Amino acid sequence: MKMYDQWKSIRNCNSSTQITKNLTEMTPEELTETLGRFLLEIKKQNGDEYPRETLYEILLAIQSHLSMNNIYFRFIDDLRFVKLRNILNNHMIQLSKKGKIQPQRQAETITYSQENKLWESNVLGSENPRQIVETLLYLLGLQFGLCAKNEHKALKMGVQL
C-alpha cells in the first residue's frame, strides 16, 4: 500500500486527472482503471521495471488489503475485473519480451535416504501429535507438490474437472 500511496501522490502532482478516492471507496470499474494505470506505471526506485511475477504479487497484496477492510474482490477470478487481468497479462507479455522474467525456483528433490533419516530420527512418525502434524505436512506436500501448477490454478469450488 505504501507503493500505491507513493505512486498516487506522484501521479496527482504530475497529471491533470486526480485520484481522489481511496481504494476502499472505489467501484470495480474505478479499481480497474486506477490499478491498471498503477501496474503499468509503477517502477522500482532506481527506475527499473518490476519483474512480471512481482506485479502479480503486488496486485494480490492490494486484494488482501481490501479484504482486510471487508471489501472482497477477487481480481483474478471476478468477471468485473477482466479488463484489469488483460492489462496485467499484456504488460507481463511485454516485460517477458524485454527479458524481465525471474528464473523459476525449483525445489530440491528429497532422496530416499534423506526421507529415511526423517523417519529414523523420529521427525516423522505417529507417536505424538507433533510427529503426526509433521508427517501429514510432509506427505501432503509430497502429494500435492507433485501436481502441476496449472492443475492447482484451475481448481474451483464446486466445479468438477
JOGI-V719487 format. One record per residue. N is the residue number from 0. PSI is psi as a letter, one per 20 degrees, with the letter a starting at -180 (* if undefined). Layout:
N_PSI, N_PSI
This chain:
0_h, 1_g, 2_g, 3_g, 4_g, 5_g, 6_g, 7_g, 8_g, 9_g, 10_g, 11_h, 12_h, 13_j, 14_q, 15_h, 16_o, 17_q, 18_o, 19_h, 20_q, 21_q, 22_h, 23_i, 24_i, 25_q, 26_r, 27_h, 28_g, 29_h, 30_g, 31_g, 32_g, 33_g, 34_h, 35_g, 36_g, 37_g, 38_h, 39_h, 40_h, 41_p, 42_r, 43_r, 44_h, 45_j, 46_i, 47_q, 48_q, 49_q, 50_q, 51_h, 52_h, 53_h, 54_g, 55_g, 56_h, 57_g, 58_g, 59_h, 60_h, 61_g, 62_g, 63_g, 64_g, 65_g, 66_h, 67_i, 68_k, 69_k, 70_o, 71_n, 72_q, 73_n, 74_h, 75_h, 76_h, 77_p, 78_h, 79_i, 80_k, 81_g, 82_g, 83_g, 84_g, 85_g, 86_g, 87_g, 88_g, 89_h, 90_h, 91_h, 92_g, 93_g, 94_h, 95_g, 96_h, 97_i, 98_j, 99_l, 100_p, 101_p, 102_q, 103_p, 104_p, 105_p, 106_q, 107_q, 108_p, 109_p, 110_r, 111_h, 112_h, 113_g, 114_g, 115_h, 116_h, 117_g, 118_g, 119_h, 120_j, 121_k, 122_g, 123_q, 124_a, 125_k, 126_h, 127_r, 128_h, 129_g, 130_h, 131_g, 132_g, 133_g, 134_g, 135_g, 136_g, 137_g, 138_h, 139_h, 140_g, 141_g, 142_g, 143_h, 144_h, 145_i, 146_q, 147_q, 148_g, 149_h, 150_g, 151_g, 152_h, 153_i, 154_p, 155_q, 156_p, 157_j, 158_p, 159_p, 160_*
